[in-house]
Amino acid sequence: MTKRYVYRGDKLTCKQYKNKHCIAIVRTDGKCVRGRNGNMLVSFNGTKVVVLARQLRKITIGNS
């Protein structure tokens, strides 16, 4: 199961990532790759980027 998010970004965010859909990179145990400082590793169309996890909004499909 892929975990999909929208990265909202802030005023310092590069325009190519702001308000774009991304997919979380997961570890072998199924958890997202997170940093100690609140960052998260995500993929924008195959490009891996470390972003602020506070600016991510989960996309829910249907009732889930």
ZIZINOR-V87877 format. One line per field, one symbol per residue. ss: DSSP state (2 for helix, 1 for strand, 0 for the rest). phi: phi as a letter, one per 20 degrees, with the letter a starting at -180 (. if undefined). Layout:
ss->???
phi->???
This chain:
ss->0001111000000000000111110100000101000011111100111111222111000000
phi->.eddcdefmcfeffffdfldfbcfedefenefecefenebeccdlneececfffeecfeddmee
